[in-house]
Structures are given as C-alpha cells and as structure tokens.
Amino acid sequence: MTNKHKILVPSAREELDKLKIRVMNERGYEVKSNNPDDVKYEIADELGIPLNNEYNGELTSEQAGKIGGPIGGSMVKEMVRMAQEQMLKR
C-alpha cells in the first residue's frame, strides 16, 4: 500500500514516527521502531477489516477511517496536549 500522505516538513518524519510509536504503545499496541506504520495492520485485524500490504482499493472509506482514525487521532491529541503544556510554561 503506497503512502499518499506527505508531511509538510520531510525532516520531521523521524520525530513523527517516534511520536506514533510512543502514543500507540501507550494505547496498548505493539509498535516496532523499524516500521511504525505496521500498527495499522494490528488495528485492522482487531477490527476484522481485511487490510493487506498491497492493494486495498476494496476498502470503504468507513473501514479506512476506522483503521487510521485511532492512529492519527491519538497522535493529534498528544500534539495538542504537548502544545498546551508548552504554552503553560511561557
């Protein structure tokens, strides 16, 4: 499955991967540091959604959202929490 999402600052990829690993580990998922994107397969399996590492065009938008939502949503919540913490320190 190709990754069509491009981050605005490519040099931030490593830190975003570290954030994903930390956040998803805190949520109880086993995320490997050498391939943090693999957590999507664990979530899909847990939800009974047939996700594979090649073509997934048969997935509905709802199914894709159920897989990606917990990952991205958790990362965004953590980034907001971190930003609020930084603002309080100022």
C-alpha positions as CSV (number, residue, x, y, z in Angstrom):
1,M,0.0,0.0,0.0
2,T,1.5,3.3,-1.0
3,N,1.6,6.2,1.4
4,K,-0.1,9.1,-0.3
5,H,0.1,11.3,2.8
6,K,3.1,13.7,2.6
7,I,4.2,15.6,5.6
8,L,4.9,19.3,5.1
9,V,8.4,19.1,6.7
10,P,10.0,15.9,5.4
11,S,12.8,16.2,8.1
12,A,10.1,15.7,10.7
13,R,9.4,12.2,9.6
14,E,11.7,10.6,12.3
15,E,10.1,12.6,15.1
16,L,6.6,11.8,13.9
17,D,7.4,8.1,13.8
18,K,8.8,8.3,17.4
19,L,5.5,10.0,18.4
20,K,3.5,7.3,16.7
21,I,5.5,4.6,18.5
22,R,5.1,6.2,21.9
23,V,1.4,7.1,21.6
24,M,0.4,3.7,20.2
25,N,2.4,1.8,22.7
26,E,0.6,3.8,25.4
27,R,-2.6,2.6,23.9
28,G,-1.5,-1.0,24.2
29,Y,-0.4,-1.7,20.6
30,E,3.0,-3.3,19.9
31,V,4.7,-0.9,17.5
32,K,8.1,-1.8,16.1
33,S,10.6,1.1,15.8
34,N,11.8,-0.2,12.4
35,N,8.3,0.1,10.9
36,P,5.8,2.1,12.9
37,D,3.3,2.0,10.1
38,D,2.7,-1.7,10.7
39,V,0.4,-0.8,13.6
40,K,-2.4,-0.3,11.1
41,Y,-2.4,-4.0,10.4
42,E,-2.8,-4.8,14.1
43,I,-5.7,-2.3,14.3
44,A,-7.3,-3.7,11.1
45,D,-7.0,-7.3,12.4
46,E,-8.5,-6.3,15.7
47,L,-11.5,-4.7,13.9
48,G,-11.9,-7.6,11.4
49,I,-11.0,-5.4,8.4
50,P,-9.1,-7.1,5.6
51,L,-6.1,-4.9,5.2
52,N,-3.1,-6.2,3.2
53,N,0.3,-4.7,2.2
54,E,-0.6,-4.4,-1.4
55,Y,-3.9,-3.2,-3.0
56,N,-6.7,-2.1,-0.6
57,G,-9.0,-0.4,-3.1
58,E,-11.9,-2.6,-2.0
59,L,-11.9,-1.0,1.5
60,T,-14.7,1.5,2.1
61,S,-13.9,5.0,3.4
62,E,-15.5,4.0,6.7
63,Q,-13.2,1.0,7.0
64,A,-10.1,3.0,6.2
65,G,-11.2,5.6,8.8
66,K,-11.7,3.0,11.4
67,I,-8.1,1.9,10.9
68,G,-6.4,5.3,10.5
69,G,-8.6,7.3,12.9
70,P,-7.2,5.7,16.1
71,I,-3.7,6.3,15.0
72,G,-3.9,9.9,13.7
73,G,-6.5,10.9,16.3
74,S,-4.2,9.7,19.1
75,M,-1.2,11.5,17.6
76,V,-3.2,14.8,17.2
77,K,-4.5,14.6,20.8
78,E,-0.9,14.1,22.1
79,M,0.4,17.0,19.9
80,V,-2.4,19.3,21.3
81,R,-1.5,18.2,24.8
82,M,2.2,18.9,24.2
83,A,1.4,22.4,22.7
84,Q,-0.8,23.2,25.7
85,E,1.9,22.2,28.1
86,Q,4.4,24.4,26.2
87,M,2.0,27.4,26.3
88,L,1.6,27.0,30.1
89,K,5.4,27.1,30.5
90,R,5.6,30.5,28.8
